[in-house]
């Protein structure tokens, strides 16, 4: 009976969330992989940023799309912050920042 009480107390303390990093080897690998994805995903926008600022032309870029994407990433970052999920928070802050750089570039050119 005492062991069950300990498990329930632990579940209440962690609000039913799994520990980070996970005890499961595969889930632990995925936990750490997502930190890398969170850092590398924003880098996918670097070629767009470089092209925009080197050619000084925003032709073909929709300002409304980039503003909407920025707002969506800000909302995801808020979600990550509120839920204390660093993977979601940091990835979306970086993507929102890069999207904002594109918005500024489109407005300038």
Secondary structure, 3 states (H helix, E strand, C coil): CHHHHHHHHHHHHCCCCCCCCCCCHHHHHHHHHHHHHHHHHHHHHHHHHHHHHHHCCCCCCCHHHHHHHHHHHHHHHHHHHHCCCHHHHHHHHHHHHHHHHHHHHHHHC
